[in-house]
Amino acid sequence: MTQERYGVDDIDLEQPNPARMYDYYLGGAHNFQADRTLAEQAIQVMPWMREAVRANRAFLARAVRFCVSQGIRQFLDLGSGIPTVGNVHEVAQGLAPESRVAYVDIEPVAYAHSKHLLRDNPNATVTRADLTVSEDVLTAPAVLEMIDFSKPVAVLAVAVLHFLPDERRPQDVLGAYRDVVVPGSYVVMSHVTSDHNPEQAAGALAVYKRSANPVYTRSHAEITAMLDGLELVPPGLVDATQWHHDHTPELTQRTEHVGFYAAVARRD
C-alpha cells in the first residue's frame, strides 16, 4: 500500500497512526505495516481492544439511528476516520435517504478513502480539516454544502476527543460546535477512560505514545463536563455497550465495560 494509492503524498509510512490502527482493529485494509505492528502491541496489553473498538462502532450506529428517529437529517462527523462497515451516511440514509452527512478528518488516508467512497453520493461530502479549528470546519465549502446550521444537526465527536491533551481544551473544542447549532440539535460523543482498569489502560496509553497521536483517558466526571450546556439523553454517559443496548448482532457479547464512555446530548 503506497501514497499513490490514495492520491496524496504526505502519508508517513513509518509513523503509526491511530486512525489507521482503528481501521486495523475493525478488520479494514487501509493501514500500513507500522500501524499493524503497533496495534498488535496495544492488543497485547489490552486483549479486548478489538472488542472495545467494535462496541464503540456499534454505539455510533445506534446513536445515528436515534438521531434519525428524532427528526435529524443533517450530520457533521468530526474526526470521522477511515470508512468501514456501518458508516454514518449508510446508517442515516438507510433510514432516511434525504439525510445529509459532512465528514471531517485531517488524516490523509481517511480523507482520500472517504472521498473515493462518496464520489457518487450527492448527500455526503468529506473535508480535510483540523476539527480543533472550528472556524475552518464550519466555513468549509463541503460542510456548508451539506449542513444548514439554521436547522437542527447532529454533531458527532466519536472516539476523537481523547486525542486532545488538556492544554488543547477539548471541552472548548466541542463547545465551539455546540454553540453554533440550533436548539433541537444533538451532540454524540464517546471517549476512552481508565476508570475501570487503570493498569491495562496505562499499558495501552504507553503504546499509543509511539503513534502520531497519543491518547489521553479521562474520568466519568471529566467527560461529563465536556457536555456542559446540553441535556443528556437517558441513560446519560454510560459504557458504550449500555447506551440504548438493543441486542442487535452488531453489539459485542461482552457485558462488562469496554473502556469507552458514550453519550448523546440535546441542545435545548
Secondary structure, DSSP 8 states (H G I E B T S, - for coil): --HHHHT-S---SSS--HHHHHHHHTT-S---HHHHHHHHHHHHHSTTHHHHHHHHHHHHHHHHHHHHHTT--EEEEET--S--TT-HHHHHHHH-TT-EEEEEE--HHHHHHHHHHTTT-TTEEEEE--TT-HHHHHT-HHHHHH--TTS--EEEEES-GGGS-GGG-HHHHHHHHHHHS-TT-EEEEEEE--SS-HHHHHHHHHHHTTSSS------HHHHHHHTTTSEE-TT-SEEGGGTT----TTS-S--S--SEEEEEEE--
